[in-house]
Amino acid sequence: MDTYKLLYTFPEIKLSGYWWYVVISTLVVVLFGIIASLLSVTKTLKEVPAQCMRPIAPKKIHKTWLEKREKLWSKISYKNKLIIRNILLNKHRAILLPQYPLIIIFLLQIN
């Protein structure tokens, strides 16, 4: 340790800050975490155990606008149909993929 003191000079570190804000914000975060946990646990415990183990039923899927065009839809290969259907039915994912119309056009021209 003394060799480091001989070779290097480090400034003295002084910790300063608003400790009261840190304590209050930590308590608030812990309090909300406990409340959220209690609410979710009580909701789950009210259900019958067999009901909790069942999978969630899938949403009723409707036909997309492209599927309603039978002539066009029948010309697309099965693999490309799956890709197009996933893009059109998962709109929240499609928002992350702004070029999805270009992909659909590209897939339609492949066949």
C-alpha positions as CSV (number, residue, x, y, z in Angstrom):
1,M,0.0,0.0,0.0
2,D,2.8,2.4,0.7
3,T,4.3,1.9,-2.8
4,Y,1.1,3.1,-4.3
5,K,1.3,6.3,-2.1
6,L,4.8,6.8,-3.3
7,L,4.0,6.4,-7.0
8,Y,0.6,8.0,-7.2
9,T,-1.2,10.9,-5.6
10,F,-4.9,10.6,-5.4
11,P,-7.1,13.5,-4.4
12,E,-9.2,12.9,-1.2
13,I,-12.7,11.8,-2.1
14,K,-15.5,13.7,-0.3
15,L,-19.0,12.4,-0.6
16,S,-21.6,15.0,-0.5
17,G,-25.2,15.0,-1.7
18,Y,-28.8,15.2,-0.6
19,W,-28.9,12.1,1.5
20,W,-32.5,12.9,2.6
21,Y,-33.7,12.7,-1.0
22,V,-32.0,9.3,-1.4
23,V,-33.6,7.9,1.7
24,I,-37.1,9.2,0.8
25,S,-36.9,7.9,-2.8
26,T,-35.6,4.5,-1.7
27,L,-38.5,4.2,0.8
28,V,-41.0,5.2,-1.8
29,V,-39.7,2.7,-4.3
30,V,-39.7,-0.1,-1.7
31,L,-43.2,0.8,-0.6
32,F,-44.6,0.7,-4.1
33,G,-42.8,-2.5,-4.8
34,I,-44.4,-4.1,-1.7
35,I,-47.9,-2.8,-2.6
36,A,-47.6,-4.1,-6.2
37,S,-46.5,-7.5,-5.0
38,L,-49.3,-7.7,-2.4
39,L,-51.9,-6.8,-5.0
40,S,-50.7,-9.4,-7.5
41,V,-50.4,-12.1,-4.9
42,T,-53.8,-11.5,-3.5
43,K,-55.4,-11.5,-7.0
44,T,-53.6,-14.8,-7.8
45,L,-54.5,-16.4,-4.4
46,K,-58.2,-15.7,-5.0
47,E,-58.3,-17.9,-8.1
48,V,-58.8,-21.6,-8.1
49,P,-55.4,-23.4,-8.5
50,A,-56.6,-25.3,-11.6
51,Q,-57.6,-22.0,-13.2
52,C,-54.1,-20.6,-12.6
53,M,-52.5,-23.6,-14.4
54,R,-54.6,-23.4,-17.5
55,P,-53.1,-21.6,-20.5
56,I,-54.6,-18.3,-21.6
57,A,-57.1,-18.8,-24.5
58,P,-55.9,-17.4,-27.8
59,K,-57.5,-14.4,-29.3
60,K,-60.0,-14.8,-32.1
61,I,-58.1,-14.1,-35.2
62,H,-59.8,-12.3,-38.1
63,K,-58.9,-12.4,-41.7
64,T,-56.4,-9.7,-42.9
65,W,-57.2,-7.4,-45.8
66,L,-54.8,-9.4,-48.0
67,E,-56.5,-12.7,-47.2
68,K,-59.8,-11.4,-48.4
69,R,-58.3,-11.0,-51.9
70,E,-58.5,-14.6,-52.8
71,K,-56.8,-14.4,-56.2
72,L,-53.8,-12.6,-54.8
73,W,-53.7,-14.7,-51.6
74,S,-53.7,-18.0,-53.5
75,K,-50.6,-17.0,-55.5
76,I,-48.4,-16.6,-52.4
77,S,-46.4,-19.5,-51.0
78,Y,-47.2,-20.9,-47.6
79,K,-44.0,-19.6,-46.0
80,N,-44.6,-16.1,-47.3
81,K,-48.3,-16.3,-46.2
82,L,-47.0,-16.9,-42.6
83,I,-44.6,-13.9,-42.8
84,I,-47.3,-11.6,-44.2
85,R,-49.9,-12.8,-41.7
86,N,-47.6,-12.3,-38.7
87,I,-46.7,-8.8,-39.9
88,L,-50.3,-7.7,-40.4
89,L,-51.7,-9.3,-37.2
90,N,-49.0,-8.1,-34.8
91,K,-49.4,-4.4,-35.3
92,H,-47.4,-3.6,-32.2
93,R,-44.4,-5.4,-33.7
94,A,-45.1,-3.8,-37.1
95,I,-44.7,-0.4,-35.5
96,L,-41.1,-1.4,-34.7
97,L,-40.7,-2.4,-38.4
98,P,-41.6,0.6,-40.4
99,Q,-40.6,-1.0,-43.7
100,Y,-43.1,-3.8,-43.5
101,P,-45.1,-2.6,-46.6
102,L,-41.9,-3.0,-48.6
103,I,-41.4,-6.5,-47.3
104,I,-44.9,-7.5,-48.3
105,I,-44.4,-6.1,-51.8
106,F,-41.1,-7.9,-52.1
107,L,-42.7,-11.2,-51.0
108,L,-45.5,-10.8,-53.5
109,Q,-43.1,-10.3,-56.3
110,I,-41.1,-13.4,-55.4
111,N,-43.8,-15.8,-56.6
